[in-house]
Amino acid sequence: MINSFSILIKIKNFFIEIGELTYFAHRFFKEALKRPFEFKELLRQCYNVGNRSLVLVSVTGFIIGLVFTLQSRPTLMEFGAESWIPSMVSISIVREIGPVIIALICAGRVSSGIGAELGSMRVTEQIDAMEVSGTNPFKYLVVTRIMATTLMLPLLIIYGDVIALYGSALIENLKGEVSFQLYFNKVFNALEYTDIIPATIKTFFFGFAIGLVGTFKGYNCKNGTVGVGEASNSAVVYTSMLLFIIDFIAVFVSDIFFEI
């Protein structure tokens, strides 16, 4: 009886949090269209999200290309299909592997950082002080960060895809003696707009989810300094789950759209 009651409480709290997150997203769209626009803070957040993630994205993308090619090559060689490696790797990376893995990496770095930063500001009453002084902390702290992640994550994923393809080309050049020019010719012959456009569109939703959950958890942080750690940790967990859900919906919708 006690276990069933606690499960019901958890389910209730889950739906309450979903409702609060929905209202939080509605407030973002409402505030984002109002003046004044915090362009200076937006540029600063774009720098924090984009430039400071370049090294992490570069290493991740390069390793994705290396490992995926190394793992695929022996199997394809058994069937005499090693010439299909550039096509298979490029389509897999651009469509699915690159966007999802790089988004998860950015969720671990960006979403947790935003949650911890805003959580610290909440528990030290800096956000309350901004409200008392007559400024709009939601517009300055939340809107700018969500817009920054939405704008910068597609660029990071495109950059990571290019680095991943370069890593794959390097393996093919060393193992199969395939020149970089021949490799990328095969890549561009294999890729179509139906591969690139849906994969690019869903990265904007990935970036929005990362910024939304991170700011939501940090802005509504409770329980003092302990809550800061909880906000940072839960931001990563919730964002990762949401990214998989968005990816499934995006793949399902794009398949229906392009079949029609």
N, C-alpha and C positions, 0 to 999 in steps of 0.2 A: 504493500500500500504506500509506504514511504517512498520507495523507488519510483513508482508510477507517478506520485505527486511531484517529485523532483524533476522528472522528465517533462511533465506538463509545464512546470515553471520555466524550464530551459527553453521549451518550444515557444512559450509566451514571450520570453525575453528576446528570443531570436526574431520573432515577427515584429516586436516593438522596435528593435534595432533596425530592421529593414525599413520600417516606416519612417524612423528618424533619418536614416540615410537618404531616403527618397525626398523627404522635405528639405534636407541639406542640399541635395542636387537641385531641387526647384529654386531654392534661395540663391544658389550660385548663378543660374541662368538669369534670374531677376536682377541681381546685383551687377552682373557682368555687362548689362546693357545700359546701366546708369552712369552718368557723369558724377565726378571726374574720373578719368581713367588713369590708373597708376602705371604709366608706361615705363618710368625709370625703375620701379620695383619689378615690373615684369621682365625687363631686360636683365636685371640682376639675377632673378630666379632662372631665366633661360640659361644664363652662364653657369649657375650652380648645377642645374640639371644636365646640361649638354656638355660643356667643356670638361667639367670634372668627372664625367663618366666615360670620356673617350678612351682612356687607358684600359679600363675594365672591359668596355665593349670590344676594343681591339683584340685584347688577349682572348676573350671568350669567342669572338668570331673566328679568329685564326685557328684556335683549337677545334672548333666545330668542323671547319673545313678539313683539317688534318685527320681527325679521328674518323669522320664519316667516310672519307675516301679510303683510308687504310682498312676500315672494316668492310667496305663494299667491294673493294678490288678483288680479293681472293675468290669470293663467290661468283662474281661476274666472269672472272678468268676461267673458271671451270666450264662455263657454257660458251666460252669464246666470245664474250660480249663486252670486253673491256673498252671497246670503242664507244660504248653507251655511257661510260662513267661521267663525262662532262654534262651530258643531257640530264641524267638521273640526279646527279648531285645538285646541279643548278636549280632544277624544278623543285626538288625537295627542300632546299635551303630557302629559296625565295618564297615558296608557298607557305611553308609551315615551320620548319625547324628554326630558321633564323628569327622570325618574328616572335615566336613563343619563348624560346630560350633567352633571347636578349631582353624581352619584356620581363621575364622572371628575374633575371639578374638585376635589371633596373628597379624592379619592385623591391628587391632586397636592400638595395642601396638608397634609392630615392624615397620610397614610401616610408621606410623605417626612419630615415632621417627627418622627413617632414613631421611624422608623428611624434618623434622625440623632441624636436624643436618647438612645435606648437604646444606640446604637452608641458614642457618646461615653462613656457611663457604663461600657460594657464595656471599652473600650481604656484608660480611666483607672483601671480596677480598682475602681470604686465598687460594682459588682454583686458582685464577689468579696468586698469588705469587708462588704457586707450579709450574705452567706452565712456569713462567719466569725463575725460578731456574733450569729448565731443567728436572724436574721429570715428571712422567706421573700420574697426579691426577686421571684420569679415571681408570687406572689399580689399583691404591692404594685404592681409595675410593669406586668405583662402583663395580668392579669385585669381590673384596673380600666380599662385603656385599651381593651381589646376590648369590654368591656361598655358603655363610654361611646360608642364609635363605633356599636355596635349599637343603642343607645337613641336617639342624637341624630340619626343620618342620616335616618331616616324623617321626623322633625320638620323637618329642613332641606329635604328634598325636597318635603314638603307646602307649606312656606312658599315655596319657589322656584316651585312650580307656580302658586300664587296670584299671585305677582308676575308670572310670565310671562303669565297670563291678563289681568292688569291692563294689561300692555304691549300685548297684542293688542287689548284693548278701546280703548285710547288711539288706536291707529292707525285702528280702525274708526270711532271718534268723529270723528277729524280728516278721514279720507278719505271715509268713507261716510255721515257724519252720523248714525251710529247711537248712541243714548243708552246710557249705561252700564247702566241698568236693563234695557233691551231686550236688550243684549248678554248680560248674565249670566242673564237669563231663558232665552235660547236655550241657553246653556251648561248650565244645570241641567236643562233638558228633554232635552238630548242625552246627558248622562252617566248611566250606570246603575251599579248595584253591581258588575256583572261587569266594569266598567272600573276601578273604584276599588279593590276589594278585592285582586285579584291584583297590581296595581301597588304597593299598599302593603305587601303581604306580602314581595315580593321586595326591598324597600328594607332590611328587617332583614338579609337575607342579604348585601346590598351592604355594609352597615355592618360586619357580622361579618368579611367578607373584607378590608375596608380595615384594620381593627384587627389581624386575625390576621397578615396578610403584613407589615405595618409592624413589629409587635412581634417577629415571627419573625426578620426580617432584622436588626433592631437588636440583639436579645438574643443572637444567634449571630454577631455581628460579629467579624471577624478581620483580621489584617494591619495593625494599628495605625490611624493617622489616615487612611491611604489607604482602609482598609476602611470607614470611616464614610461617605465619599462614595459608595463602591460600594453600601453597604447602603441609603442613601437613594435612589440612582438605581434600583437593582434593585427596591426596594419599590414604586415608582411603576409600573415596567414590568410586574412580575408582577401587581400589583393590577389594572391596567387590563385585562390579558388575562383575569384571573379574573372581572372584572365582566362582560365580554362573554359568557363561558361560562355564568355564572349567569343572565344575562338570556336567553340562548337556551334554557336548560333551563326557566326559569320560564315563558316564552311557550309552549313546547312542552307543558308539563304543564298549564298553565291552559287551553289550547285543547282538550286531550283531556278535561279535567275538566268544562268548561262545555258541551262538545258532548254529553257523556253526560247 
